[in-house]
């Protein structure tokens, strides 16, 4: 039996660190929405009018507005990959990545996790940081399963096993719009801690059900609307196939599987006037 209070308490310090950085560097999210609105109306926003942390995000939105109308959006496009990498390397997404690693490690220190599962591993940059911390914190006995819908996950797994030979890293292909069919899932050691970053908007609410079925503890890092109102940012990203997800609906899906659903970043939401929650924790 997992003590829900212990899990929630474990993420308190990571969320305090997140709050401190966000409120120090991003005092208000409204200028980003204002920039998105101008782009949606066909106007540009010069970089000098934006704080440095917003510039990679606005650059990505400019690209979406330019390319998506022609039906030319292709993630393998070198220009798109380059700009997306700038977003991933930017201060905001780096903070998200650092925070999820902080949360996972903090939970693992307090709860005897049997298996760790990452959904949507991508190139494995965040995973490598997590592996480093697992070794540093003497948590290397916990097996790690990484997943992605792209076959390239096999190369990521091989690279991680070479970098961290002391860790048990297994890679599987999993499109989270469907339940996982890998036989590896039948061998999971409980309790299972699952985490993901920004996968759900490219899937849908059904993906929550797929992931929740295997998790005893689940960390979702996704922008879930707490107002139910679509903003310009949402409308721009819908042009490349992302879904507008509402927290109340996501919570209903989670509550079918978990007895505790916790919004981790409530203080930050209020402080920076954000219309979304980004960090959701669920515990069975």
N, C-alpha and C positions, 0 to 999 in steps of 0.2 A: 504494500500500500504506500502510495506516494503522499507525503505531507504537502498539501497544496500551499500552505502558508510558508513553508520552507522554500519552495520554488519561487513564489512571488517575492519573498524577502531577498532571495539570491540575486535578483535582477535590480534591486534598489540602487546599489552603488553604480552599476553601469549606466542606469538611467539618470542618476545625478550627474555623472561625468558628461553624458550626452547633453543634458539640460545646460550645463555650464558652458560647453562649447557652442551650442546653438545660440544661446542668448547673448553670448559674447560676440559671435561673428555674424549672425543673422538675426537682427533685431525684429524684422518684420518680413513676412512672405508676400505682402501685397505688391511690392514693386515687381516681383516675378510675374504675378498675375496680370499686372498692368502691361508689362512687356508682351506677354502672350496675347492679350487682347489687341494690342496694336499690330502684332504680326498677323493675327487672324483677319484683321480688317485690311490687310495688304500693305501695311506700313512697316518700316524698319525701325529698329531701336539701336542706336550707336552704342558700342561697348562702353564708351566713356560715360554714358548715362546709367550704367549698371555697376553694382558692386562686383568685385572680382569673382566672388564665389558663384554668382549667377551667370557669368558670361558663358561657360561651357554649356549650361542648360539652354540658354537662349540661342546659342550657335546651333545646337541640335534642333531646336524648334524651327529656326530659319531653314535648315536643310530639309526638314519634313515638309514645310510649306512649299519649298521649291521643287522637290522631287515627287512627292506623293500624288500631286494632281495629275501627273503624267503616267501614273501607274508604274513608275519606275523604281519603287522602293524595293531594294534587294540588300539584305544584311551582308551579303558577300561583296558588295560594292566597296572598293578601297576607300573612297571618300567617306562613305557612311561609317565604315569600320574605324577610320582615323578619328572622326569627330566623336563617335561613341567612346573611343578610348580616352579622349580628352575629358568626357563627362565622367567616366569611371575613375580617372586619375584626379578629378577635381576634388576640392575640399569637402563638398557636401556628400558625395557618394563615398569618399574615403571615410568620412565620419560614420556613415551608415555601416560600412564594412567593418570598421574597427569596433563599433558598438555591438554588432551581432557576435563577433568573436568574443568580446568581453562578456556578453550575456551567456553564451554557451559554456565558456570556461567557468564562470561563476556558478552556474547551475551544477556543472560536473563536480565542482569542489564540495558541494553540499549534498548532492544526491548520488547514490551509487548507480550511475548510468550503465546499462548493459551493452547498448549499441547506440552509436551516433550515426544519423543519416542526414546527408545534405542533398537537398532537392535543387536542381538547376545549378550545377557546379560551374558551368561555363569553362573559362580557361584555367580555373584553379588557383587564381592569385590569392583570393580570400582563404581558400582551403589551405594553402601553404602557410599562411600566417597562423591559422588555427592549429595546424600540425606542429608548428614551432612552439606555440604556447602549450599544447598538450604535453610535449616532451619537457618543457621548462617546468611545468607544474606536476610532473610525474603522473600523468594521466594516459600514458601510452598503452596501457593494457586494454583500453576501450576500443573495440573494432570500429572502423569508420567505413561507411558505405557512401560512395558518391554517385550521383546520377545526373543524367541529362538526356534530352530526347535525341541529341545528335550523336552519331557514332564516334565522333572525335573524343568522346568521354574516355574511350579506351586509351588514347594517347595521354590524356591528362592523368589517368590512373597510373599508367606506367611511369610517368615523370615523377609523380608523388612518391611512388614506391622506391624509386631510385634516390630521391632526395631524403626520404625518411624511412630507411630500412627497418627501423625499430617499431614502426607502426603497421598494423594490419589494415591495409587500404584495399577495398574492393570496389570496382566500378561496374555500373549497370546502366543499360539504356532504359529510360522510362519517360514516356509522354504522360504527364500527370493529368491529362484530360481523361485518362482511363486508369482503373486500378492496376497496381503493379503486378505483372505476371512472372517476374523473376523468381525462380525457386529459392534464391538466396533469402527472400523475405520469410520463408517458412522456418529459417534457422535463426531468426533474430533472438538475441538475448535481451530479456526485459529487465528494467524498463527501457523503452526506446525514446531517445530525444531526437526529434526531427526539426530541421530549420531550413528556411529558404529565403531568397532575396529577390523580390520583384518578378516572380514567375507568374503569379496569379492573373495579372492584367493581360498576359498573353495567352491565358487559358480561359477560365471562367470559374463561377462558383462551384461547379462540379469537381474542379481540381481540389478544392478544399476537402470534399468528401473522400477523394482518392488518397490524399495525404493523411487525413485524420485517421483513416482505418488502421494505419500501421503505427501511429504515434501514441505514446503515453504522455509525452510533453511535446508541445508544438510551438515553435517560434515563427510567426509570419512577419516578414519585413516587406510590407506592401502599403501603398497609399490607398487607404480606404476612406471614402467620404463620410464625414460625420454630419454633414448638412443635407446630403441628398441632392445638392445642387451641382450641376455641371458648370465648371469654369472653363475659361478659354484654353488653359493648359490641357484639360481633359479632351476638349474638342480637337486640338491639334494632334494629340497622340492617337486619337481614334482614327485618324487618317492612315495610320500604319497598322491598324488592326487591334489595338489594345482595347480592353473592356473597361467601362466605367463601373467600379465596384463600390458598393455602399456598405459601411461598417455594420449597420443593423441587419442587413441581409446576410453578410458573412458570419455574423455572430449566431444567427439562427442555424446556419449549417454547422458551425462549431459546437453548438449546444446539443446537437444530436449525439455527439461523441464525447464531449468533455463536460465535467461538472463545474469547472472554473474557467471563465474567459476574462482575461485581464487586459485592459488598455494600459500599456506601460508608460506612454509618453504624455499623459494628460497635462502635466504641469507645463511641458514645452509647448503643447498645442495652444494653451491659453497665452503663454508669454509671447509667442511669435505670430499669433493670430492665424494659425494654420487651419484650413478647412478639412484637413485629413489627419487621421492617425496613421502612423507608420509602423509602430511596434506593438504587435498583439501576441499575447502569451495565452496558451490554453493547456490545461492540466486535467487528466482523467481522474 
